[in-house]
């Protein structure tokens, strides 16, 4: 089980085409702050039908969008 699985399941359950979550919102979902390992794990989002888009360190937000072909 990935340490980010709660986040991926959250995206899938909400079932929106795109999301913009603040780092704080991600922390509330996961129970911990995202770190540099997120860059390695972000590819797992595809298994749940999403891709990680822009990650803004300045604005402290992460964008997610539904993967091509995901239903």
N, CA and C atoms as a LAMMPS dump frame, in Angstrom:
ITEM: TIMESTEP
0
ITEM: NUMBER OF ATOMS
213
ITEM: BOX BOUNDS ff ff ff
-5.0000000000000000e+02 5.0000000000000000e+02
-5.0000000000000000e+02 5.0000000000000000e+02
-5.0000000000000000e+02 5.0000000000000000e+02
ITEM: ATOMS id mol type element x y z
1 1 1 N 0.845 -1.189 0
2 1 2 C 0 0 0
3 1 3 C 0.883 1.243 0
4 2 1 N 0.627 2.126 -0.913
5 2 2 C 1.362 3.378 -1.022
6 2 3 C 0.961 4.339 0.09
7 3 1 N 1.91 5.148 0.518
8 3 2 C 1.582 6.133 1.545
9 3 3 C 0.637 7.217 1.011
10 4 1 N 0.49 7.308 -0.296
11 4 2 C -0.406 8.299 -0.899
12 4 3 C -1.742 7.712 -1.345
13 5 1 N -1.991 6.462 -1.03
14 5 2 C -3.214 5.804 -1.485
15 5 3 C -4.483 6.519 -1.027
16 6 1 N -4.496 7.078 0.17
17 6 2 C -5.68 7.814 0.647
18 6 3 C -6.012 8.98 -0.287
19 7 1 N -4.994 9.647 -0.774
20 7 2 C -5.199 10.777 -1.691
21 7 3 C -5.768 10.295 -3.013
22 8 1 N -5.212 9.218 -3.556
23 8 2 C -5.701 8.71 -4.841
24 8 3 C -7.15 8.242 -4.72
25 9 1 N -7.475 7.577 -3.626
26 9 2 C -8.852 7.134 -3.411
27 9 3 C -9.795 8.32 -3.246
28 10 1 N -9.332 9.373 -2.579
29 10 2 C -10.13 10.588 -2.419
30 10 3 C -10.487 11.162 -3.787
31 11 1 N -9.516 11.267 -4.67
32 11 2 C -9.766 11.805 -6.014
33 11 3 C -10.79 10.952 -6.749
34 12 1 N -10.608 9.644 -6.69
35 12 2 C -11.506 8.738 -7.406
36 12 3 C -12.924 8.805 -6.848
37 13 1 N -13.063 8.863 -5.526
38 13 2 C -14.389 8.903 -4.902
39 13 3 C -15.132 10.192 -5.215
40 14 1 N -14.419 11.308 -5.281
41 14 2 C -15.062 12.594 -5.579
42 14 3 C -15.473 12.685 -7.045
43 15 1 N -14.753 11.976 -7.91
44 15 2 C -15.112 11.808 -9.315
45 15 3 C -15.355 13.112 -10.065
46 16 1 N -14.411 14.026 -9.954
47 16 2 C -14.465 15.269 -10.73
48 16 3 C -13.424 15.197 -11.837
49 17 1 N -13.605 16.031 -12.856
50 17 2 C -12.646 16.044 -13.963
51 17 3 C -11.303 16.634 -13.551
52 18 1 N -11.338 17.611 -12.643
53 18 2 C -10.092 18.224 -12.191
54 18 3 C -10.25 18.751 -10.764
55 19 1 N -9.118 18.887 -10.125
56 19 2 C -9.054 19.369 -8.75
57 19 3 C -7.89 20.32 -8.616
58 20 1 N -8.023 21.261 -7.708
59 20 2 C -6.897 22.062 -7.26
60 20 3 C -6.943 21.997 -5.74
61 21 1 N -5.982 21.316 -5.174
62 21 2 C -5.938 21.149 -3.731
63 21 3 C -4.73 21.877 -3.164
64 22 1 N -4.937 22.559 -2.057
65 22 2 C -3.814 23.198 -1.379
66 22 3 C -2.997 22.132 -0.661
67 23 1 N -1.768 22.462 -0.341
68 23 2 C -0.937 21.528 0.418
69 23 3 C -1.622 21.179 1.731
70 24 1 N -2.31 22.15 2.329
71 24 2 C -3.015 21.928 3.598
72 24 3 C -4.159 20.925 3.418
73 25 1 N -4.905 21.054 2.317
74 25 2 C -5.983 20.095 2.041
75 25 3 C -5.424 18.688 1.843
76 26 1 N -4.312 18.586 1.134
77 26 2 C -3.675 17.287 0.928
78 26 3 C -3.233 16.715 2.272
79 27 1 N -2.675 17.572 3.123
80 27 2 C -2.258 17.142 4.462
81 27 3 C -3.45 16.623 5.263
82 28 1 N -4.584 17.289 5.161
83 28 2 C -5.788 16.854 5.88
84 28 3 C -6.292 15.499 5.381
85 29 1 N -6.149 15.239 4.092
86 29 2 C -6.571 13.962 3.511
87 29 3 C -5.631 12.843 3.944
88 30 1 N -4.326 13.116 3.879
89 30 2 C -3.323 12.088 4.129
90 30 3 C -2.983 11.895 5.605
91 31 1 N -3.054 12.993 6.358
92 31 2 C -2.617 12.939 7.746
93 31 3 C -1.154 13.313 7.911
94 32 1 N -0.509 13.71 6.817
95 32 2 C 0.882 14.169 6.855
96 32 3 C 1.115 15.097 5.664
97 33 1 N 2.182 15.884 5.754
98 33 2 C 2.508 16.816 4.672
99 33 3 C 3.182 16.076 3.519
100 34 1 N 2.901 16.542 2.303
101 34 2 C 3.605 15.957 1.156
102 34 3 C 5.061 16.417 1.199
103 35 1 N 5.932 15.581 0.673
104 35 2 C 7.352 15.899 0.619
105 35 3 C 7.874 15.58 -0.779
106 36 1 N 9.174 15.609 -0.941
107 36 2 C 9.746 15.373 -2.271
108 36 3 C 9.435 13.985 -2.815
109 37 1 N 9.129 13.029 -1.95
110 37 2 C 8.79 11.694 -2.435
111 37 3 C 7.507 11.709 -3.259
112 38 1 N 6.692 12.741 -3.093
113 38 2 C 5.459 12.867 -3.863
114 38 3 C 5.758 12.841 -5.361
115 39 1 N 6.892 13.402 -5.753
116 39 2 C 7.267 13.425 -7.168
117 39 3 C 7.473 12.011 -7.711
118 40 1 N 7.926 11.108 -6.875
119 40 2 C 8.101 9.713 -7.272
120 40 3 C 6.76 8.986 -7.302
121 41 1 N 5.939 9.227 -6.297
122 41 2 C 4.682 8.506 -6.154
123 41 3 C 3.548 9.035 -7.027
124 42 1 N 3.69 10.228 -7.582
125 42 2 C 2.576 10.842 -8.311
126 42 3 C 2.099 10.002 -9.498
127 43 1 N 2.976 9.16 -10.038
128 43 2 C 2.575 8.304 -11.166
129 43 3 C 1.512 7.293 -10.757
130 44 1 N 1.398 7.001 -9.465
131 44 2 C 0.38 6.065 -8.976
132 44 3 C -1.035 6.583 -9.209
133 45 1 N -1.201 7.885 -9.319
134 45 2 C -2.525 8.474 -9.524
135 45 3 C -3.184 7.906 -10.784
136 46 1 N -2.391 7.516 -11.767
137 46 2 C -2.928 6.957 -13.014
138 46 3 C -3.74 5.692 -12.763
139 47 1 N -3.351 4.919 -11.755
140 47 2 C -4.08 3.694 -11.419
141 47 3 C -5.504 4.001 -10.951
142 48 1 N -5.735 5.236 -10.535
143 48 2 C -7.05 5.662 -10.042
144 48 3 C -7.749 6.595 -11.021
145 49 1 N -7.172 6.738 -12.231
146 49 2 C -7.799 7.518 -13.282
147 49 3 C -7.44 8.987 -13.302
148 50 1 N -6.376 9.374 -12.597
149 50 2 C -5.983 10.78 -12.543
150 50 3 C -4.503 10.951 -12.818
151 51 1 N -4.15 12.168 -13.178
152 51 2 C -2.761 12.559 -13.354
153 51 3 C -2.499 13.786 -12.504
154 52 1 N -1.28 13.887 -12.019
155 52 2 C -0.871 15.072 -11.275
156 52 3 C -0.418 16.097 -12.297
157 53 1 N -1.011 17.281 -12.216
158 53 2 C -0.636 18.367 -13.12
159 53 3 C 0.389 19.265 -12.462
160 54 1 N 0.115 20.531 -12.467
161 54 2 C 1.028 21.529 -11.921
162 54 3 C 1.134 21.395 -10.403
163 55 1 N 2.363 21.473 -9.918
164 55 2 C 2.634 21.545 -8.486
165 55 3 C 3.3 22.896 -8.265
166 56 1 N 2.639 23.783 -7.542
167 56 2 C 3.183 25.12 -7.311
168 56 3 C 3.685 25.239 -5.879
169 57 1 N 4.996 25.349 -5.741
170 57 2 C 5.587 25.536 -4.419
171 57 3 C 5.278 26.943 -3.892
172 58 1 N 5.198 27.896 -4.797
173 58 2 C 4.928 29.286 -4.4
174 58 3 C 3.503 29.424 -3.87
175 59 1 N 2.532 28.891 -4.612
176 59 2 C 1.124 29.001 -4.219
177 59 3 C 0.693 27.875 -3.286
178 60 1 N 1.547 26.858 -3.15
179 60 2 C 1.279 25.692 -2.304
180 60 3 C -0.011 24.983 -2.718
181 61 1 N -0.066 24.658 -4.009
182 61 2 C -1.22 23.934 -4.555
183 61 3 C -0.747 22.803 -5.471
184 62 1 N -1.61 21.819 -5.633
185 62 2 C -1.372 20.717 -6.568
186 62 3 C -2.621 20.586 -7.424
187 63 1 N -2.437 20.505 -8.727
188 63 2 C -3.546 20.3 -9.652
189 63 3 C -3.573 18.847 -10.098
190 64 1 N -4.768 18.308 -10.175
191 64 2 C -4.998 16.948 -10.631
192 64 3 C -6.037 17.001 -11.738
193 65 1 N -5.923 16.122 -12.709
194 65 2 C -6.945 16.041 -13.739
195 65 3 C -7.144 14.591 -14.151
196 66 1 N -8.357 14.302 -14.619
197 66 2 C -8.704 12.945 -15.051
198 66 3 C -7.802 12.538 -16.205
199 67 1 N -7.313 11.316 -16.153
200 67 2 C -6.435 10.795 -17.211
201 67 3 C -7.208 10.619 -18.508
202 68 1 N -6.491 10.716 -19.61
203 68 2 C -7.092 10.428 -20.915
204 68 3 C -7.618 8.997 -20.916
205 69 1 N -8.817 8.801 -21.362
206 69 2 C -9.382 7.476 -21.45
207 69 3 C -9.994 6.96 -20.164
208 70 1 N -9.835 7.683 -19.066
209 70 2 C -10.441 7.25 -17.796
210 70 3 C -11.931 7.544 -17.808
211 71 1 N -12.719 6.629 -17.32
212 71 2 C -14.178 6.807 -17.277
213 71 3 C -14.64 6.917 -15.862
